[in-house]
Amino acid sequence: MSKKILIVDDQPGIRLLLQELFNQENFETQIAVNGLEALKTLENEQPDCVLLDMKMPGMSGIDVLKELKLKWPELPVIMMTAYDEIALTEEALKIGALKYFTKPFDIFELRDAVHQLFEK
């Protein structure tokens, strides 16, 4: 049975790139364009991992992460940010994100990080 990944990013190009990458790696992918959509998706079906953009209009990735960790504390989350903001990334790690990648990131490093989650 394939693992499910929820990709949350407001940039269509990033969503498409990651969806194609992880579909080729035999993951089932779900897409959310913002934080509210991500939380609605999670209410209906829980993935095995979330790739979450830190900066989105409306609800920030940090706010989504807080909500996520309240309801699904064991769900692994990897943050993605276009901004090299140390304070925000440190806050995300304290809240419970496993790691973060700064855009533009190496998609193969991100892919390997996701694979490592499921090798444990």
C-alpha positions in Angstrom: 0.0 0.0 0.0 1.4 3.4 -1.0 2.1 6.1 1.5 0.1 9.4 1.2 1.6 12.8 1.2 -0.3 16.1 1.6 1.5 18.9 -0.3 0.5 22.4 1.0 1.8 25.3 -1.0 0.2 28.4 -2.5 2.6 28.3 -5.6 1.1 26.1 -8.4 4.6 25.3 -9.8 5.8 23.9 -6.5 2.7 21.8 -6.0 2.9 20.4 -9.5 6.6 19.6 -9.2 6.3 17.9 -5.9 3.2 16.0 -6.9 4.9 14.7 -10.1 8.0 13.8 -8.1 6.2 11.8 -5.4 3.8 10.2 -7.8 6.8 8.8 -9.7 8.1 7.5 -6.3 4.8 5.6 -5.9 3.4 7.9 -3.2 -0.3 8.9 -3.3 -0.4 12.7 -3.3 -3.0 15.2 -2.1 -2.8 18.9 -2.8 -3.9 21.9 -0.8 -3.5 25.5 -2.0 -3.7 27.0 1.5 -3.8 26.3 5.2 -7.6 26.1 5.5 -7.8 23.7 2.6 -5.1 21.6 4.2 -7.0 21.3 7.5 -10.2 20.4 5.7 -8.4 17.7 3.8 -6.9 16.4 7.0 -10.3 16.2 8.6 -11.5 13.8 5.8 -8.4 11.7 5.2 -5.1 11.7 7.1 -1.9 11.4 5.0 1.3 9.7 6.2 3.3 13.0 5.9 2.7 16.7 5.2 4.9 19.0 3.2 3.9 22.4 4.4 4.8 25.8 3.0 5.6 28.3 5.8 4.5 31.5 4.1 1.0 31.4 2.5 -1.8 34.1 2.3 -4.4 33.8 5.0 -3.3 31.1 7.4 0.5 30.8 7.7 2.3 27.5 7.8 3.1 28.1 11.4 -0.6 28.4 12.3 -1.4 25.3 10.3 1.4 23.4 12.0 0.1 24.4 15.5 -3.4 23.2 14.6 -2.0 20.0 13.0 0.1 19.2 16.1 -2.9 19.7 18.4 -5.2 17.3 16.4 -2.6 14.9 15.0 0.5 15.1 17.1 2.2 12.1 15.5 1.8 13.2 11.9 5.2 14.0 10.4 5.6 17.5 8.9 8.3 18.9 6.8 8.3 22.7 6.4 9.2 24.5 3.2 10.0 28.2 3.1 11.2 30.7 0.4 12.5 32.9 3.2 15.6 32.2 5.2 14.0 33.3 8.5 15.8 31.6 11.3 13.3 32.6 14.0 10.3 31.1 12.0 12.1 27.9 11.2 13.2 27.5 14.8 9.6 28.1 16.0 8.4 25.5 13.5 10.9 22.9 14.8 9.9 23.6 18.4 6.2 23.2 17.5 7.0 19.8 16.0 8.1 20.0 12.4 10.7 17.3 11.7 12.9 19.5 9.4 12.6 22.3 6.9 13.9 23.1 3.4 14.6 26.6 2.1 13.4 27.3 -1.4 14.8 26.8 -3.9 15.5 23.4 -2.5 17.0 20.3 -4.0 14.0 18.2 -4.8 16.1 15.0 -4.4 17.1 16.0 -0.9 13.4 16.5 -0.1 12.5 13.2 -1.7 15.2 11.4 0.3 14.0 13.1 3.6 10.5 11.8 2.9 11.8 8.3 2.2 13.8 8.4 5.5 10.6 9.1 7.4 9.2 5.7 6.3 12.3 3.6 6.7 12.1 3.8 10.5 
